[in-house]
Amino acid sequence: MELDFTEDQEELRDGVRTMLAGECPMTFVRAIVEDGAPVEPLWQQMVELGWPALTVPEEFGGLGLGAVELAIVAEEMGRAVAPGPLLPTASQLIPALRELGSAEQQAHFLRGIAEGTVTGSLALHEPGHGIGLAGFATTATETGDGVRLDGMKEYVLEGAAVTDLVVLARLAGSDADDAVAACLVPTADVRIEPVTPFDATRGLARVHLDGVAVAADRVLGTPGTITALGVERVLQEAATATAAESVGTCQAIFDITLDYAKQREQFGVPIGSFQAIKHKFADLIVALEKARASTYFAALTIAEDDERRAIATSAAKVAAADCERMMSKEGIQIHGSIGYTWEHDMHLYIRRAKTDSLLFGTAAEHRERIARLLGL
């Protein structure tokens, strides 16, 4: 595997960072959090620059790039605490269509994504249910012309802002672990209940599925074993992109805290000159680089369809969550009393990083997955 960025990937990173610095400064982020300002201007800029088309295959009007490029964009979005439907669309909807969709479904929906008219998110989580596919309470009952969905999904990322949801459900009448159905459901057909998020820069929603009829042409793949295997691959991409976003946010926390330690003085000298503070930063940079290396290795295993992708993606999620815990704690502590205030931006970064550490599996869930995959 080639672990260094190519020249094109470096240019992509620099271009995304420059655009977000100009169009998504912290004043824009605060306006969303404090005043409910619309995200639409930023989203339209992303569409005009072709970001939704990033990982859409070229045959469907996309750029045909892969998981590494998506991780680069996700990291930069995390660094800027950028809002909007890009991340769930690129890391959840596109992989679901690619892994599960028929040629006709891909041609129809992927073109819409590339044009910015179709956005989507994965409806996975249920109350008291982790990221495993067994034991869904939401059911899919096969009908003559499709399926009927009954149940509820929660913590759906940008659920109220996207056009479509990939709903995962258990086939009615079966308790088998792989009896899974995936349906592409228009958000207009379901009842969306916005949930007050810990990170107010992004939307979370509870989705109520009360006898929702899904036509056969919106059922992705054939419900059952093949669908379950495809969904696992989708979850790996979603988890890796979430880890990449968390890495970007943690990098921002590190940079802001380091700048503060260089400027804040006690006893006539910068606090960054104290040995205890230096030790903290040494531990933080090690955790940050471990998380970044783990995340990009996971992205490479996805890009190359390496057999280690399942373990690698869980390891990336664990490393990113461990980094977040350290970075959030020290980011506030080193800032002292100002770190606790609403006026300081630190809490905006910490809220994003903590949300990412919970989405698509906690560190404990992924450690359990790693142990199971290793046969421990």
C-alpha positions in Angstrom: 0.0 0.0 0.0 1.1 3.5 -0.8 0.7 5.6 2.4 1.8 9.0 1.1 -0.7 11.3 -0.5 -0.4 11.8 -4.3 0.0 15.2 -5.8 -3.7 15.2 -6.8 -4.7 14.3 -3.2 -2.6 17.1 -1.8 -4.3 19.5 -4.2 -7.7 18.2 -3.2 -6.9 18.7 0.5 -5.6 22.2 -0.1 -8.6 23.2 -2.2 -11.1 21.9 0.3 -9.3 23.6 3.2 -9.2 26.9 1.3 -12.8 26.8 0.3 -14.0 26.0 3.9 -11.8 28.7 5.4 -13.5 31.2 3.1 -17.1 29.9 3.2 -17.3 28.2 6.6 -15.5 30.4 9.1 -16.5 30.0 12.8 -18.7 33.1 12.4 -20.8 31.1 9.9 -20.8 28.0 12.3 -21.9 30.2 15.2 -24.6 31.8 13.2 -26.1 28.3 12.6 -25.8 27.4 16.2 -27.0 30.6 17.8 -29.4 32.1 15.2 -30.5 29.1 13.1 -28.9 30.5 10.0 -29.4 28.3 6.9 -26.8 25.8 5.7 -27.9 26.2 2.1 -25.3 28.8 1.0 -22.5 26.4 2.0 -24.2 23.4 0.4 -24.7 25.3 -2.9 -21.0 26.1 -3.0 -20.1 22.5 -2.5 -22.5 21.5 -5.3 -21.0 24.1 -7.6 -17.5 22.7 -6.9 -18.6 19.1 -7.6 -18.1 17.8 -4.1 -21.2 15.5 -4.1 -19.8 13.9 -7.2 -16.5 13.1 -5.6 -17.0 9.3 -5.2 -19.7 8.8 -7.8 -18.4 6.7 -10.7 -17.5 8.6 -13.8 -20.1 6.6 -15.8 -22.8 8.3 -13.7 -21.4 11.8 -14.0 -19.1 11.7 -11.0 -15.4 12.1 -10.5 -14.8 8.4 -9.7 -12.5 9.0 -6.7 -12.4 6.6 -3.7 -12.3 6.2 0.0 -9.0 8.0 0.6 -10.2 11.1 -1.2 -13.4 11.0 0.8 -11.4 10.7 4.0 -9.4 13.8 3.0 -12.6 15.8 2.5 -14.1 14.5 5.7 -11.0 15.4 7.7 -11.1 19.0 6.4 -14.8 19.2 7.1 -14.2 18.2 10.7 -11.4 20.7 11.0 -13.9 23.4 10.0 -16.9 21.9 11.8 -18.7 22.2 8.5 -22.4 21.4 8.5 -24.6 20.0 5.8 -25.6 16.7 4.1 -22.4 16.1 2.2 -20.9 13.6 4.7 -23.9 11.3 5.1 -24.6 11.4 1.3 -21.0 10.6 0.4 -20.2 8.1 3.1 -23.6 6.4 3.5 -25.9 6.8 0.6 -23.4 6.4 -2.2 -21.8 3.3 -0.7 -25.3 1.8 -0.2 -26.2 2.3 -3.9 -22.8 1.0 -5.0 -22.9 -2.1 -2.9 -26.6 -2.9 -3.0 -28.3 -1.1 -5.9 -29.2 -2.5 -9.3 -27.7 -1.0 -12.5 -31.0 0.9 -13.0 -31.0 2.2 -9.4 -27.4 3.3 -9.6 -27.9 5.1 -12.9 -31.0 7.0 -11.6 -29.9 8.0 -8.1 -26.1 8.4 -8.5 -26.7 10.9 -11.3 -28.9 12.9 -9.0 -26.3 12.8 -6.3 -23.6 14.0 -8.7 -25.9 16.9 -9.7 -26.6 17.8 -6.0 -30.4 17.1 -6.3 -30.3 13.8 -4.3 -29.0 13.6 -0.8 -29.3 10.8 1.7 -28.5 9.2 5.0 -28.4 5.8 6.6 -31.2 4.9 9.1 -29.5 2.3 11.2 -29.8 3.0 14.9 -32.7 2.0 17.1 -33.4 2.5 20.8 -31.2 0.2 22.8 -29.6 -1.3 19.6 -26.0 -1.0 18.6 -24.6 -1.2 15.1 -25.1 -5.0 14.7 -27.6 -6.1 12.1 -29.2 -8.8 14.2 -32.3 -8.1 16.2 -33.8 -5.0 14.5 -37.2 -4.1 15.8 -38.0 -2.3 12.5 -39.5 -4.9 10.1 -39.9 -5.2 6.4 -42.9 -7.2 5.3 -42.8 -8.3 1.7 -45.9 -7.3 -0.3 -46.9 -8.0 -3.9 -45.2 -4.9 -5.2 -42.4 -4.2 -2.7 -42.2 -4.1 1.1 -44.0 -2.4 4.1 -41.8 -0.9 6.8 -42.9 -0.6 10.4 -40.7 0.6 13.3 -38.6 3.6 14.3 -35.0 4.7 13.7 -33.2 7.3 15.6 -30.0 9.4 15.4 -30.3 9.6 11.7 -27.7 12.1 10.5 -29.3 15.1 8.7 -32.5 13.1 8.5 -34.6 16.2 8.2 -32.4 17.8 5.6 -31.8 15.0 3.0 -34.1 13.8 0.3 -33.8 10.0 0.9 -33.1 7.5 3.6 -31.5 4.1 3.4 -33.6 2.2 6.0 -32.3 -1.1 7.3 -34.9 -3.5 8.7 -35.4 -7.2 9.6 -37.5 -9.3 7.3 -40.8 -10.0 9.1 -41.2 -13.5 10.3 -37.5 -14.2 10.4 -35.0 -14.0 13.4 -32.0 -14.9 11.3 -29.0 -12.5 11.8 -28.7 -12.0 8.0 -32.4 -11.5 7.3 -31.9 -7.8 6.4 -33.6 -5.6 4.0 -32.4 -2.2 2.8 -34.9 0.3 1.3 -34.4 3.7 -0.2 -37.2 5.7 1.2 -38.1 9.4 0.3 -38.1 11.5 3.5 -41.4 12.9 2.3 -43.0 9.5 2.9 -42.0 9.2 6.5 -42.6 11.2 9.7 -39.4 13.0 10.7 -39.0 14.1 14.3 -36.0 16.4 14.8 -33.9 15.5 17.8 -32.1 18.2 19.8 -28.4 17.3 19.0 -25.4 17.7 21.3 -23.7 19.2 18.3 -26.0 21.9 17.1 -24.1 22.4 13.8 -25.6 19.2 12.5 -29.1 17.7 12.4 -30.2 14.5 14.0 -33.7 13.0 13.5 -36.0 10.2 14.7 -37.7 8.5 11.8 -41.1 7.0 12.4 -42.1 4.2 9.9 -45.7 3.5 10.4 -46.7 1.1 7.6 -44.6 2.9 5.0 -45.0 1.3 1.5 -41.8 1.0 -0.5 -42.0 0.1 -4.2 -40.0 -2.8 -5.5 -37.7 -0.4 -7.5 -36.6 1.2 -4.2 -35.7 -2.1 -2.4 -31.9 -2.3 -2.7 -30.7 -5.7 -3.6 -32.4 -9.0 -2.6 -33.3 -9.0 1.2 -31.2 -11.6 3.0 -27.6 -12.7 3.2 -26.2 -10.7 0.3 -27.8 -7.5 1.6 -26.4 -8.1 5.1 -22.9 -8.5 3.6 -23.3 -5.4 1.5 -24.6 -3.4 4.5 -21.5 -4.4 6.6 -19.3 -2.9 3.8 -21.4 0.3 3.8 -21.0 0.6 7.6 -17.3 0.2 7.2 -17.2 3.2 4.8 -19.5 5.3 7.1 -17.4 4.5 10.2 -14.1 5.4 8.4 -15.4 8.7 7.1 -16.8 9.5 10.6 -13.4 8.7 12.1 -11.7 11.0 9.5 -14.0 13.8 10.4 -13.2 13.3 14.1 -9.5 13.4 13.3 -9.9 16.8 11.6 -11.8 18.2 14.5 -9.2 16.9 17.0 -6.5 18.5 14.9 -8.3 21.9 15.2 -8.6 21.4 19.0 -4.9 20.7 19.1 -3.9 23.7 17.0 -6.1 26.1 18.9 -4.9 24.8 22.3 -1.3 25.0 21.3 -1.6 28.6 20.1 -3.3 29.5 23.4 -0.5 27.8 25.4 2.1 29.8 23.5 0.3 33.1 24.3 -1.2 32.6 27.8 1.3 33.7 30.5 1.7 32.8 34.1 4.5 33.9 36.4 5.8 36.0 33.4 6.2 33.1 31.0 4.0 31.3 28.5 2.3 28.3 30.1 3.5 26.2 27.1 7.0 26.5 28.6 6.0 24.4 31.6 7.2 20.8 31.5 3.8 19.4 32.6 2.1 21.2 29.6 4.8 19.9 27.2 4.1 16.4 28.4 0.4 16.9 27.7 1.0 18.0 24.2 3.4 15.2 23.5 0.7 12.7 24.5 -1.9 14.5 22.4 0.2 14.5 19.3 0.9 10.8 19.6 -2.9 10.1 20.0 -3.7 12.3 17.1 -1.2 10.8 14.7 -2.2 7.3 15.7 -5.8 8.2 14.9 -4.9 9.7 11.6 -2.7 6.8 10.5 -5.3 4.3 11.5 -8.0 6.2 9.6 -6.1 6.5 6.4 -5.0 2.9 6.6 -8.6 1.9 6.9 -9.5 4.1 3.9 -6.8 2.4 1.9 -8.1 -1.1 2.8 -11.6 0.1 1.5 -10.1 1.6 -1.6 -8.2 -1.6 -2.4 -10.9 -3.9 -1.1 -8.3 -5.5 1.2 -9.4 -8.4 3.4 -8.3 -6.5 6.5 -10.9 -3.7 5.9 -13.3 -4.9 8.7 -10.6 -4.9 11.4 -9.0 -1.7 10.0 -12.2 0.3 10.1 -13.0 -0.7 13.6 -9.4 0.1 14.7 -9.7 3.5 13.1 -13.0 4.2 15.0 -11.4 3.1 18.3 -8.3 5.3 17.7 -10.3 8.3 16.8 -12.6 7.9 19.8 -9.6 7.5 22.2 -8.0 10.6 20.6 -11.2 12.6 21.1 -11.4 11.8 24.8 -7.9 13.0 25.4 -8.2 16.0 23.2 -11.6 17.2 24.6 -10.4 16.9 28.2 -7.0 18.7 27.6 -8.5 21.2 25.2 -10.7 22.5 28.0 -8.2 22.1 30.9 -5.3 23.8 29.2 -7.5 26.8 28.4 -8.4 27.1 32.0 -11.7 28.8 32.9 -12.1 30.3 29.4 -12.4 26.8 28.0 -15.8 26.4 29.7 -17.4 29.5 28.3 -19.9 29.7 25.5 -18.0 32.7 24.0 -15.0 30.6 23.3 -15.2 28.3 20.2 -13.7 25.2 22.0 -17.1 23.7 22.9 -18.2 23.8 19.2 -15.2 21.6 18.2 -15.7 19.3 21.2 -19.4 18.8 20.5 -18.5 17.7 16.9 -15.8 15.3 18.0 -17.9 13.7 20.7 -20.8 13.2 18.4 -18.5 11.5 15.9 -17.2 9.2 18.6 -20.7 7.9 19.1 -22.0 7.7 15.5 -21.7 4.3 13.8 -20.4 2.5 16.9 -18.7 3.5 20.1 -15.2 2.5 20.9 -16.4 -0.3 23.1 -18.6 -1.7 20.3 -15.7 -1.6 17.8 -13.3 -3.2 20.3 -15.7 -6.0 20.7 -15.9 -6.3 16.9 -12.1 -6.5 16.6 -12.0 -9.2 19.3 -14.6 -11.2 17.5 -12.9 -10.9 14.1 -9.6 -12.0 15.6 -11.3 -15.0 17.3 -10.5 -13.8 20.8 
